[in-house]
């Protein structure tokens, strides 16, 4: 009976290693996707344009308030 038990343990060990390997592969894939998305965002990032006058400041504040109100309204 000894050899059969060893074969069963080996089989279980291989199955567990396979599960761990698949899990590690999925985590690595997710990490690569996140890095890819982040690099895409960084590539498209533009420098903010700062208003040069008080009128532009007021206009920008109104835009931000409207956007915030719109987001609150959605919820």
C-alpha positions as CSV (number, residue, x, y, z in Angstrom):
1,X,0.0,0.0,0.0
2,X,3.0,2.3,0.5
3,X,3.6,3.0,-3.2
4,X,0.0,3.8,-4.0
5,X,0.0,6.4,-1.2
6,X,3.1,8.0,-2.6
7,X,1.6,8.2,-6.1
8,X,-1.5,9.8,-4.7
9,X,0.6,12.4,-2.8
10,X,2.6,13.1,-5.9
11,X,-0.6,13.5,-7.9
12,X,-2.0,15.9,-5.4
13,X,1.2,17.8,-5.3
14,X,1.2,18.2,-9.1
15,X,-2.4,19.4,-9.0
16,X,-1.6,21.9,-6.3
17,X,1.5,23.2,-8.2
18,X,-0.6,23.5,-11.3
19,X,-3.2,25.6,-9.5
20,X,-0.5,27.8,-8.0
21,X,1.1,28.2,-11.4
22,X,-2.2,29.2,-13.0
23,X,-2.8,31.7,-10.2
24,X,0.7,33.2,-10.6
25,X,0.2,33.4,-14.4
26,X,-3.1,35.2,-13.9
27,X,-1.6,37.7,-11.4
28,X,1.3,38.3,-13.8
29,X,-1.1,38.9,-16.7
30,X,-3.1,41.3,-14.6
31,X,0.1,43.2,-13.6
32,X,1.1,43.5,-17.2
33,X,-2.3,44.8,-18.2
34,X,-2.2,47.4,-15.4
35,X,1.3,48.5,-16.5
36,X,0.1,48.7,-20.1
37,X,-2.9,50.8,-19.1
38,X,-0.8,53.0,-16.9
39,X,1.7,53.6,-19.7
40,X,-1.1,54.5,-22.0
41,X,-2.4,57.0,-19.6
42,X,1.1,58.5,-19.0
43,X,1.6,58.8,-22.7
44,X,-1.6,60.7,-23.2
45,X,-1.1,62.9,-20.2
46,X,-0.9,66.6,-21.0
47,X,0.3,69.5,-19.0
48,X,-2.5,71.5,-17.4
49,X,-3.2,74.9,-18.9
50,X,-3.4,77.5,-16.2
51,X,-5.8,80.4,-16.7
52,X,-4.1,83.7,-17.3
53,X,-6.8,86.1,-16.1
54,X,-9.5,86.3,-13.4
55,X,-12.2,85.8,-16.0
56,X,-10.7,82.5,-17.1
57,X,-10.3,81.5,-13.4
58,X,-14.0,82.1,-12.8
59,X,-15.0,80.2,-16.0
60,X,-12.8,77.2,-15.0
61,X,-14.3,77.2,-11.5
62,X,-17.8,77.2,-13.0
63,X,-16.8,74.3,-15.2
64,X,-15.5,72.3,-12.3
65,X,-18.6,73.0,-10.2
66,X,-20.9,72.0,-13.1
67,X,-18.9,68.7,-13.5
68,X,-19.1,68.0,-9.8
69,X,-22.8,68.7,-9.7
70,X,-23.3,66.5,-12.7
71,X,-21.4,63.6,-11.0
72,X,-23.5,64.1,-7.8
73,X,-26.7,64.1,-9.8
74,X,-25.8,60.8,-11.5
75,X,-25.6,59.1,-8.0
